[in-house]
Amino acid sequence: MLTIVRNKAVLGIKENKDGKQWKDWPAIITQSEWDLAHEAMKLRDAGNVNVPGTKHRNLFEGACFCARCARRVGVTQSSYAKRLRPRMRCHGKYQETGCTSKGKSKYDENESLKQFQNFHWESFFSDTKEEEDLAHKRKLLIKAEEKVRKAQLQMQNIMEALKKAAREGRDIPFLVQDLPNLEIERKLAQIEATNYQNQILKDSNRKTGKEAAQVIQSRINKFLSSNREDPVNREEFNLWMRSEGLVLHIDFDQEGSQKVEIVLGKVKKNRLVEFNRSVEDLHRFNQEGASVDLNHFNNQRKHQVFKPVPEGHQRTIVAGLDNNEQSYFWHITADKRSPKRQKKAA
């Protein structure tokens, strides 16, 4: 089954030995189904350091990343004094080469859950953040709908050209060959547009601000008071956490509970390419006695524009205060490649 899912033939794509690809027959699954299957396989493969036969031994599976190399962190069992103890391990340290961190540490689930309880959900679920997300998804919906219209127009033009050629007694088979590919493109674009429509409808009904914070706190408390060893409960918590874009940023070289930090993150190809700690910075400013204008803070966050993160790098977004206690943002882009790769690229 895995061989079939990994083979692009199910998308109607043929590939030669040189890697050249072209569409050669009708697809049997959609691009969306292909993407979902491969994302599931990535998450499965990323968790392979967990103990065989256990499900979500690491409650935060798929959302833990090393601060040094930005690669995934898994959990395995280590034997100590004839007792099995879970340990966090960096994939970049033990499955690849290049990570220069210690690469392993005690797995303290209770401490990490305390951080979730103390996370500043009210700021996280601000109205501005929800407006940003909806605006972004509306732009993606417009692009998807434009793809649908473009494919439909091309198909219509081909049909008109074929009719005209038939009236004139001409044969234009190369146009006929384009129709199946255009129909596939139209269907994929329609699926994409429908997905965004559903997301926008769902997000429009989401709670924000204090109400959302109360709902989340209630959800976390419910998990803590439930059977935490139940695989179903653990999987539900894990899926919710990742759907909110929350990640655990783990510094293996730092001592104490501050080793693990909960932040907003963006993941690409099993790497944490961006993490945003501006919400935590806002809370720290308030704790230090600053009177932060939350509306100004959210407006600043709303208008952030960044270039794409270069391959092998990571962007950190932080917040600061000027002399008038007005918030501002800046970002730091760090090269997370191994010293050997950095030297080679220089």
C-alpha positions in Angstrom: 0.0 0.0 0.0 2.8 2.4 0.9 4.5 1.8 -2.5 1.3 2.7 -4.3 0.8 5.9 -2.3 4.5 6.9 -2.9 4.1 6.3 -6.7 2.8 9.4 -8.6 1.2 7.1 -11.1 -1.9 7.3 -8.9 -2.0 11.0 -9.9 -1.9 10.1 -13.6 1.8 11.2 -13.7 4.5 9.2 -15.5 8.1 9.6 -14.6 11.3 8.5 -16.4 14.7 7.6 -15.0 15.9 11.2 -15.4 13.1 12.5 -13.2 11.1 14.1 -16.0 7.4 13.9 -15.3 4.3 14.3 -17.5 0.6 13.5 -17.3 -0.2 10.3 -19.2 -3.5 8.9 -17.8 -6.5 9.9 -15.6 -5.7 10.2 -11.9 -7.2 7.7 -9.4 -6.8 10.0 -6.4 -6.9 13.8 -6.1 -3.9 16.0 -5.4 -5.4 16.9 -2.0 -5.7 13.2 -1.1 -2.1 12.7 -2.2 -0.9 15.6 0.0 -2.8 14.4 3.0 -1.4 10.9 2.7 2.1 12.1 2.4 1.7 14.5 5.4 0.5 11.6 7.4 3.5 9.5 6.4 5.9 12.3 7.3 4.4 12.6 10.7 4.5 8.8 11.1 8.2 8.7 10.0 9.0 11.6 12.2 7.8 9.8 15.2 9.7 6.6 14.6 12.0 7.2 17.5 9.1 6.6 19.8 8.9 3.2 21.5 7.5 0.5 19.1 4.0 -0.5 20.2 3.1 2.7 21.9 0.8 5.5 20.6 1.7 9.1 21.3 4.3 8.2 24.0 5.3 11.8 23.2 2.1 13.8 23.7 3.6 16.6 21.6 4.7 14.3 18.7 5.2 16.2 15.5 5.4 19.6 17.2 8.8 19.4 19.0 11.8 21.0 17.5 15.5 21.5 18.4 16.5 25.1 19.0 20.0 24.4 17.6 19.2 22.7 14.2 15.4 23.3 13.9 14.8 19.6 13.2 12.1 17.4 14.9 12.5 16.0 18.4 11.1 12.6 19.3 10.9 10.6 22.5 12.5 7.2 23.2 12.9 5.1 26.3 16.3 4.9 28.1 17.2 2.3 30.7 18.4 3.8 34.0 18.8 1.8 37.2 16.7 -1.0 35.7 13.8 1.5 35.0 12.6 2.8 31.6 12.5 6.5 31.4 11.3 8.6 28.4 14.0 10.9 26.9 13.7 13.6 24.2 16.1 13.1 21.4 17.0 15.4 18.5 16.7 13.8 15.0 19.5 16.0 13.7 21.8 14.6 16.4 21.0 10.9 16.2 19.5 10.2 12.8 21.5 12.7 10.7 24.7 14.6 11.0 25.4 18.2 11.9 23.4 19.1 15.1 25.9 20.4 17.7 23.6 20.4 20.6 23.6 17.8 23.4 20.7 16.4 21.6 18.9 14.6 24.5 17.1 15.5 27.7 14.5 14.3 30.2 11.0 14.2 28.8 8.8 16.0 31.4 5.3 15.9 30.2 3.8 17.5 33.4 6.1 20.5 33.1 5.2 21.1 29.5 1.5 20.8 30.3 1.9 23.5 33.0 3.3 25.8 30.3 0.2 25.1 28.2 -2.0 26.1 31.1 0.0 29.3 31.6 0.1 30.2 27.9 -1.4 33.6 27.2 -4.4 32.4 25.2 -6.3 35.7 25.4 -3.6 37.4 23.3 -3.2 34.4 21.1 -6.9 34.4 20.2 -7.1 38.2 19.6 -9.7 39.5 17.1 -6.9 40.8 15.0 -5.3 37.4 14.7 -8.6 35.9 13.5 -9.0 38.7 11.0 -5.5 38.1 9.7 -6.2 34.4 9.2 -9.5 35.0 7.5 -8.0 37.6 5.2 -5.2 35.2 4.2 -7.6 32.4 3.5 -9.9 34.7 1.4 -6.9 35.6 -0.7 -6.1 31.9 -1.2 -9.8 31.2 -2.1 -9.7 34.0 -4.7 -6.6 32.4 -6.3 -8.2 29.0 -6.3 -11.4 30.3 -7.9 -9.3 32.1 -10.5 -7.6 28.7 -11.4 -11.0 27.2 -11.8 -12.2 30.0 -14.2 -8.9 29.8 -16.1 -9.2 26.1 -16.7 -12.9 26.4 -17.7 -12.1 29.2 -20.1 -9.3 27.2 -21.7 -11.5 24.2 -22.1 -14.3 26.4 -23.6 -11.8 27.8 -26.1 -10.6 24.4 -27.1 -14.2 23.1 -27.6 -14.9 26.2 -29.8 -11.7 25.6 -31.8 -12.7 21.9 -32.3 -16.1 22.8 -33.5 -14.7 25.4 -35.9 -12.2 22.9 -37.2 -14.9 20.2 -37.7 -16.9 22.6 -39.8 -13.9 23.4 -41.9 -13.0 19.7 -42.3 -9.7 20.0 -40.3 -8.3 17.7 -37.6 -6.5 19.1 -34.6 -5.8 16.2 -32.3 -3.2 18.0 -30.2 -6.0 20.2 -28.7 -8.1 17.1 -27.9 -5.1 15.7 -25.9 -5.1 18.9 -23.7 -8.7 18.4 -22.5 -8.1 15.6 -19.9 -5.3 17.6 -18.3 -7.3 20.7 -18.1 -10.2 18.8 -16.6 -7.9 17.5 -13.9 -6.6 21.0 -13.2 -10.1 22.3 -12.9 -11.2 19.6 -10.5 -8.1 20.1 -8.3 -8.6 23.8 -8.2 -12.3 23.3 -7.3 -11.3 21.0 -4.5 -8.9 23.6 -3.3 -11.5 26.3 -3.5 -14.1 24.2 -1.6 -11.5 23.5 1.2 -10.9 27.2 1.7 -14.6 27.9 1.7 -15.1 25.4 4.4 -12.2 26.7 6.4 -13.5 30.3 6.2 -17.0 29.2 7.3 -15.5 27.3 10.2 -13.2 30.1 11.3 -15.9 32.7 11.0 -17.8 30.9 13.8 -14.7 30.6 16.0 -14.7 32.4 19.4 -12.0 35.1 20.0 -10.5 36.9 23.0 -11.5 36.1 26.5 -14.2 33.7 25.5 -11.8 31.7 23.3 -9.2 31.7 26.1 -11.8 30.3 28.5 -12.8 27.5 26.1 -9.1 26.5 25.6 -8.4 26.5 29.3 -11.4 24.3 29.8 -10.2 22.0 27.1 -6.7 21.7 28.7 -8.2 21.1 32.2 -10.5 18.5 30.8 -7.5 16.6 29.3 -5.6 16.9 32.6 -8.5 15.5 34.6 -9.1 12.7 32.1 -7.3 9.4 31.6 -4.1 10.9 30.1 -2.8 7.5 29.2 -5.8 6.8 26.9 -4.4 6.9 23.3 -7.6 8.5 22.0 -7.4 11.4 24.5 -3.7 11.9 23.7 -4.2 11.8 20.0 -7.1 14.4 20.2 -4.9 16.7 22.3 -2.0 16.3 19.9 -4.2 17.1 16.8 -5.7 20.1 18.4 -2.3 21.5 19.4 -0.8 21.2 15.9 -4.0 22.6 14.3 -3.4 25.8 16.3 0.2 26.1 15.0 1.7 25.6 18.4 5.2 24.1 18.7 7.6 23.2 21.5 11.0 24.9 21.0 13.6 22.8 22.9 17.0 24.1 23.9 19.0 21.0 24.9 21.9 23.1 26.1 19.9 25.1 28.7 19.2 23.8 32.2 15.9 23.9 34.0 12.2 24.2 33.0 13.0 27.0 30.5 14.5 24.4 28.3 11.1 24.0 26.6 9.3 27.0 25.2 5.8 27.1 23.7 5.6 29.4 20.7 3.7 29.8 17.4 5.6 28.1 14.6 5.6 27.3 10.9 6.9 23.9 9.8 8.2 23.0 6.3 9.8 19.6 5.3 10.1 18.5 9.0 11.9 21.7 10.0 10.8 24.6 12.1 11.4 27.4 9.6 9.8 30.1 11.7 8.8 30.7 15.4 7.0 33.7 16.7 7.5 34.5 20.4 5.9 38.0 20.2 2.9 37.0 22.4 5.2 35.8 25.1 7.2 39.1 24.8 3.9 41.1 25.2 3.2 39.3 28.4 6.7 39.9 29.7 6.4 43.6 29.1 3.2 43.7 31.1 4.8 41.7 34.0 7.6 44.3 34.0 5.1 47.1 34.5 4.8 48.4 31.0 1.4 49.6 29.8 1.2 48.0 26.3 -1.4 49.3 23.8 -2.8 45.9 22.7 -4.5 47.4 19.7 -1.3 49.0 18.5 0.5 45.7 19.1 -2.0 43.7 17.1 -2.0 46.3 14.3 1.8 46.0 14.1 1.6 42.3 14.0 -1.1 42.4 11.3 1.1 44.4 8.9 4.2 42.3 9.2 5.7 41.4 5.8 8.6 39.0 5.5 10.5 37.5 2.7 10.6 33.7 2.3 13.0 31.9 4.7 16.1 30.6 2.8 16.6 26.8 2.6 18.1 25.5 5.9 17.5 28.8 7.8 15.0 29.7 10.5 13.3 33.1 11.3 12.6 34.2 14.8 10.0 36.9 15.3 10.2 38.9 18.5 8.6 42.1 19.9 10.1 45.1 21.6 9.1 48.4 23.2 10.3 51.9 22.3 10.8 54.8 24.7 7.1 55.6 24.4 6.1 52.0 25.3 4.9 51.4 21.7 5.5 47.9 20.5 7.4 47.0 17.4 8.6 43.8 15.8 11.8 42.6 14.3 13.0 39.3 13.0 16.3 37.4 13.1 17.1 34.8 10.4 19.7 32.2 11.5 21.5 29.6 9.5 20.5 26.2 11.0 22.5 24.1 8.6 25.4 22.0 9.9 28.9 23.7 10.1 30.0 21.4 7.3 27.1 22.4 5.0 27.6 26.1 5.8 31.3 25.8 4.9 30.4 24.1 1.7 27.9 26.8 0.8 30.3 29.6 1.5 
